[in-house]
Amino acid sequence: MKRISRDALAARVAQDIPAGAYVNLGIGLPTLVANHLPSEREVILHTENGLLGMGPAPLPGAEDFDLINAGKQPVTALAGAAYFHHGDSFAMMRGGHLDICVLGGFQVSARGDLANWHTGAPDAIPAVGGAMDLASGARRVFVMMEHFTKDGQSKIVRECTYPLTGVACVSRIYTDLAVIEVTPSGLAVTEIYGELGFEELAALGDVPLMDHTKDHTKGHIKDPIKDPTR
């Protein structure tokens, strides 16, 4: 079964982020999205530890470890970037000022519940961080994850068995196999990568899927509404 690489997945997510959007990229896979945003498209990246206007990862040897994202990875700051207190950053997240957040996921349920902070394993360190604030505060929540766990279980499930990050919060799921919209009628597959067919994809898990691949138009997300109170 052909799966796209992590960088290809990040590029696919970046394709759907419109110009003018204020976006938070979560820890892990989502951080790669910053490296694939087109230079001619203005997207304002926010990181919860207090930076607005984050750029791509620095070149090797050019890292400044006083300039990091929430995952403690070195980042760059674009011209016009702003630094601010952690509390102000969370006010932005909780106040509905972010158009999109891109989060990783352990599980996403059929109704768009997200579990992404704890697997329940006895040796795991609980660390929800700002994920709950982002899941409830961002206008759209994109989840970017591999389709299967290491032991071959689908991460798209009927009901989450891990502790929840947010309830019915996910707008869209991007995996290394497909793009799936969360709709009031259920999960709609809008794009499948490679040679995999819809029926084959649907058979990989026990969650009912709808085939919307023929209706999909790339780049169909509308630009966010310009809100001066943002």
C-alpha positions as a printed NumPy array, in Angstrom:
array([[  0.   ,   0.   ,   0.   ],
       [  1.534,   3.265,  -1.107],
       [  1.556,   6.049,   1.466],
       [  2.851,   9.56 ,   0.966],
       [  5.82 ,  10.772,   2.98 ],
       [  5.583,  13.105,   5.941],
       [  6.883,  16.01 ,   3.888],
       [  4.404,  15.264,   1.097],
       [  1.621,  15.191,   3.683],
       [  2.776,  18.53 ,   5.081],
       [  2.811,  19.997,   1.561],
       [ -0.743,  18.715,   1.014],
       [ -1.965,  20.442,   4.191],
       [ -0.114,  23.642,   3.251],
       [ -1.946,  23.652,  -0.076],
       [ -5.261,  24.163,   1.737],
       [ -4.197,  27.075,   3.939],
       [ -5.432,  30.284,   2.287],
       [ -3.688,  33.627,   2.067],
       [ -4.353,  35.876,   5.031],
       [ -5.039,  33.041,   7.473],
       [ -3.809,  33.108,  11.057],
       [ -2.654,  29.562,  11.786],
       [ -1.238,  27.57 ,  14.698],
       [  0.814,  24.469,  13.927],
       [  0.792,  21.841,  16.656],
       [  3.743,  19.85 ,  17.955],
       [  5.039,  16.936,  15.876],
       [  4.006,  16.391,  12.24 ],
       [  2.199,  19.755,  11.892],
       [  5.436,  21.701,  12.381],
       [  6.517,  20.498,   8.915],
       [  3.734,  22.529,   7.295],
       [  5.708,  25.753,   7.863],
       [  8.387,  24.494,   5.463],
       [  5.901,  24.018,   2.606],
       [  3.86 ,  27.215,   2.569],
       [  4.389,  29.026,  -0.759],
       [  6.592,  32.095,  -0.307],
       [  4.191,  34.224,  -2.35 ],
       [  1.238,  33.404,  -0.058],
       [  1.043,  35.406,   3.153],
       [  0.081,  33.112,   6.016],
       [  0.635,  34.331,   9.579],
       [  1.866,  31.486,  11.78 ],
       [  1.259,  31.621,  15.534],
       [  3.073,  29.603,  18.172],
       [  1.617,  29.34 ,  21.64 ],
       [  4.853,  30.201,  23.435],
       [  4.548,  33.77 ,  22.153],
       [  5.375,  34.443,  18.496],
       [  3.205,  35.663,  15.618],
       [  4.887,  35.635,  12.21 ],
       [  6.859,  32.41 ,  12.508],
       [  8.785,  31.329,   9.426],
       [ 10.189,  27.969,   8.264],
       [ 12.858,  26.015,  10.089],
       [ 16.337,  27.598,   9.935],
       [ 19.13 ,  26.157,   7.83 ],
       [ 21.56 ,  23.837,   9.659],
       [ 24.05 ,  25.955,  11.567],
       [ 21.792,  29.02 ,  11.6  ],
       [ 19.673,  27.971,  14.578],
       [ 18.961,  30.488,  17.339],
       [ 17.791,  28.524,  20.369],
       [ 16.277,  31.649,  21.884],
       [ 13.817,  31.475,  18.99 ],
       [ 11.808,  28.265,  19.266],
       [  8.285,  26.962,  18.777],
       [  6.102,  25.261,  21.387],
       [  7.879,  21.972,  20.694],
       [ 11.266,  23.579,  21.504],
       [ 12.386,  23.32 ,  17.884],
       [ 14.352,  26.267,  16.453],
       [ 12.315,  28.411,  14.053],
       [ 12.706,  31.652,  12.144],
       [ 10.804,  34.922,  12.445],
       [  9.57 ,  36.719,   9.343],
       [  9.765,  40.482,   8.837],
       [  7.13 ,  42.124,  11.033],
       [  6.948,  39.235,  13.516],
       [  5.783,  40.015,  17.053],
       [  6.727,  38.514,  20.421],
       [  4.374,  38.506,  23.393],
       [  3.597,  36.953,  26.764],
       [  2.445,  33.352,  27.009],
       [ -0.818,  34.525,  28.57 ],
       [ -1.531,  36.824,  25.622],
       [ -0.832,  33.942,  23.272],
       [ -3.425,  31.769,  24.999],
       [ -5.913,  34.646,  24.869],
       [ -5.504,  34.618,  21.086],
       [ -6.098,  30.86 ,  21.02 ],
       [ -9.103,  30.893,  23.329],
       [-10.656,  34.029,  21.886],
       [-11.376,  32.706,  18.403],
       [ -8.635,  34.743,  16.728],
       [ -7.027,  31.826,  14.878],
       [ -8.532,  30.79 ,  11.551],
       [ -6.958,  27.333,  11.483],
       [ -4.994,  25.084,  13.794],
       [ -3.232,  21.985,  12.51 ],
       [ -2.923,  19.3  ,  15.187],
       [ -1.561,  15.785,  15.326],
       [ -3.824,  12.972,  16.43 ],
       [ -3.86 ,   9.585,  18.122],
       [ -7.548,   9.066,  17.251],
       [-10.348,  10.935,  15.505],
       [-13.895,   9.67 ,  15.897],
       [-16.666,   9.484,  13.309],
       [-18.217,  12.698,  14.665],
       [-14.934,  14.596,  14.816],
       [-13.876,  14.061,  18.43 ],
       [-10.103,  14.359,  18.838],
       [ -7.744,  12.476,  21.14 ],
       [ -4.164,  13.676,  20.76 ],
       [ -2.519,  14.179,  24.14 ],
       [ -2.443,  10.87 ,  26.017],
       [ -2.697,   7.204,  25.051],
       [ -3.43 ,   6.031,  28.568],
       [ -0.201,   4.008,  28.667],
       [  1.15 ,   3.775,  32.239],
       [  4.575,   5.091,  31.207],
       [  3.205,   8.   ,  29.151],
       [  3.62 ,  11.535,  30.451],
       [  0.307,  13.446,  30.415],
       [  0.922,  16.777,  28.686],
       [ -2.148,  18.299,  27.093],
       [ -0.425,  21.679,  26.654],
       [ -2.474,  24.088,  24.553],
       [ -4.185,  21.427,  22.435],
       [ -7.536,  21.744,  24.244],
       [ -7.466,  25.53 ,  23.863],
       [ -6.701,  25.235,  20.158],
       [ -9.301,  22.534,  19.539],
       [-12.039,  24.664,  21.082],
       [-10.824,  28.12 ,  20.062],
       [ -9.708,  27.876,  16.415],
       [-12.285,  28.417,  13.699],
       [-11.168,  25.29 ,  11.832],
       [ -9.276,  22.29 ,  13.195],
       [ -7.224,  20.244,  10.729],
       [ -5.815,  16.946,  12.028],
       [ -2.675,  15.65 ,  10.335],
       [ -1.665,  12.089,  11.163],
       [ -0.648,   8.718,   9.823],
       [ -3.682,   6.574,   8.996],
       [ -2.578,   3.637,  11.163],
       [ -0.884,   3.042,  14.472],
       [  2.401,   1.122,  14.557],
       [  0.455,  -2.084,  15.167],
       [ -1.825,  -1.526,  12.171],
       [ -4.933,  -0.146,  13.872],
       [ -6.835,   2.639,  12.146],
       [ -6.647,   5.978,  13.948],
       [-10.074,   6.88 ,  12.539],
       [-12.501,   5.187,  14.912],
       [-16.199,   5.066,  15.768],
       [-15.509,   6.326,  19.3  ],
       [-12.228,   7.493,  20.785],
       [-10.849,   5.199,  23.476],
       [ -8.116,   7.642,  24.553],
       [ -8.755,  10.73 ,  26.713],
       [-10.383,  13.432,  24.601],
       [ -8.792,  16.71 ,  23.613],
       [-11.983,  18.117,  22.12 ],
       [-15.532,  17.021,  21.281],
       [-16.805,  17.312,  17.682],
       [-14.045,  19.832,  16.981],
       [-12.301,  18.416,  13.889],
       [-13.078,  19.99 ,  10.508],
       [-10.839,  17.884,   8.288],
       [ -8.484,  14.895,   8.556],
       [ -5.294,  14.567,   6.517],
       [ -3.603,  11.169,   6.602],
       [ -0.855,   9.553,   4.556],
       [ -3.617,   7.837,   2.531],
       [ -6.454,  10.338,   2.127],
       [ -8.168,  13.628,   2.913],
       [-11.418,  13.257,   4.843],
       [-13.989,  15.948,   5.672],
       [-15.973,  15.755,   8.914],
       [-19.567,  16.62 ,   7.96 ],
       [-22.919,  16.521,   9.788],
       [-23.704,  13.384,   7.761],
       [-20.468,  11.597,   8.589],
       [-16.947,  11.278,   7.229],
       [-16.573,  12.173,   3.558],
       [-13.459,  11.127,   1.631],
       [-12.549,  13.938,  -0.77 ],
       [ -9.156,  12.718,  -1.969],
       [ -7.238,   9.434,  -2.029],
       [ -3.54 ,   9.232,  -2.85 ],
       [ -1.941,   6.742,  -5.217],
       [ -3.648,   3.643,  -6.566],
       [ -5.886,   2.937,  -3.577],
       [ -9.602,   2.892,  -4.418],
       [-12.433,   4.124,  -2.225],
       [-13.749,   0.653,  -1.405],
       [-10.257,  -0.475,  -0.415],
       [ -9.819,   2.57 ,   1.807],
       [-13.229,   2.049,   3.437],
       [-12.347,  -1.588,   4.171],
       [ -9.268,  -0.562,   6.158],
       [-11.379,   0.459,   9.176],
       [-14.826,  -0.017,  10.682],
       [-16.038,   3.587,  10.356],
       [-18.56 ,   4.266,   7.552],
       [-17.113,   6.577,   4.898],
       [-18.799,   8.492,   2.08 ],
       [-17.184,   8.796,  -1.337],
       [-16.925,  12.482,  -2.274],
       [-13.766,  12.151,  -4.338],
       [-15.53 ,  13.162,  -7.564],
       [-16.818,  16.352,  -5.923],
       [-13.427,  17.455,  -4.633],
       [-11.803,  20.615,  -5.942],
       [ -8.306,  21.34 ,  -4.693],
       [ -7.819,  24.664,  -2.984],
       [-11.551,  25.088,  -2.366],
       [-11.198,  26.643,   1.084],
       [-12.391,  30.234,   1.05 ],
       [-10.191,  32.997,   2.371],
       [-10.974,  33.801,   6.   ],
       [-13.24 ,  36.739,   6.699],
       [-11.148,  39.812,   7.385],
       [-11.981,  40.77 ,  10.956],
       [-10.396,  43.994,  12.273],
       [-11.091,  42.87 ,  15.847],
       [ -8.884,  39.826,  15.358]])
